[in-house]
Amino acid sequence: MESIPIEHGLILAGILFTLGLVGVLTRRNIVFVLMSLEIMLNASGLAFIVASARWEHAEGQVMFLMILTLAAAEVAVGLGLIIQVYRRFQTVDINVLSEMKG
């Protein structure tokens, strides 16, 4: 069974990470920012999986499991924050968070 070349997998991971980074930097909606962070985490996991398959080690797959655990924790905390911001300000716009001083 042939696998994809490591270059193609790493290019795909780089493109996904860049798309996620652009989403984090340009979006004003908290939900979209969290989705962009998830894309970035999945891109880094893809890079670990591709490298793991290339060098035939299991460490990349173990790191991917840790990344999935981190992503699940980030979603739980992020959704809790979104709910609290929405209850307080009736919006999920990031610019409103600048009012939360002190």
N, C-alpha and C positions, 0 to 999 in steps of 0.2 A: 504494500500500500504506500503510495507516494504522498508526501506531505507538501504543504505549500513552502516555498522558499522563505528563509528567515527574513530576508529583506522586505518581502511583500507584507508579512505579518507586522513587522516593526513600522513600516510606512503606514499601514492601516491604523496601528495604535497611535502613531504620531498625529495623523489626521484627526482621529477621534479626540485625542487630548486637546488639540488646537481648537476644534469646534467647541468643546466644553469650556475651554478658557475664554474664548470669545463670548460665549453665552454668559459666563460669570461676570465678565467685565462690562457687557452692554445691557443686560436685562435689568429691569427695575422691579420685577415681580419676584417675590421670595420663592414661590413655587418653582419658577423657571430657573432660578439660581441653584436651588437644590437639585433639580434635574440635570443641570449642567455639571454640577459637582459629581453626580452619579456617573455621568458619561466619562468624566476625567478619571474616576476610580476604576471604571471598567476598562478604559484604555490602558491604564497601568497594569491591571490584571492580565489583559491580553498580551502585553509585552512580556510579562513573567511567564505566561504559558508558552509563548512562542520560543523564548529562550530555553525554557525547560525541555521542550520537545526537541530542540536542536542539539542540546548537549546531553540528552537522555538522563536527566536528573529529576527527582521528584520535588526538589526544593521550590521550584517555580509554582507547582500546583499547591503546595502548602502555603506559599505566600498569597496565592489567589484566594484560598479559603480564609486567610486572615483579612484580606481586602474585602471579601464579602461580609465578614463579621463587622468590620469597621463601617461598611456602607449601611448595614442594617441598623447599627447604633446611630449613625448620622441621620437616617430617615426618622427614627423614633424621636430623637431630640429635636430635629428640625421641624417635624410636624407639630410637636408640642409648642415650640416657639411660634410657629405660624398661627396656631389656634389662639394663643395668648395675645399676639399682636392684633389679630383680627377682632378679638373681643374688646380690646382697648380702643383701637383706632378705626374700626369698621373698614379696613383696607389691608391689602397685603403688599403695598408699595414700600420699597426699601427706603425711599426718601423720608417717609414718615418716622422712621427709626431715629432720625437725628433729633427728634423732639424728646427722646427718652434720656435726658441728661439728669444726673443727680439722683 
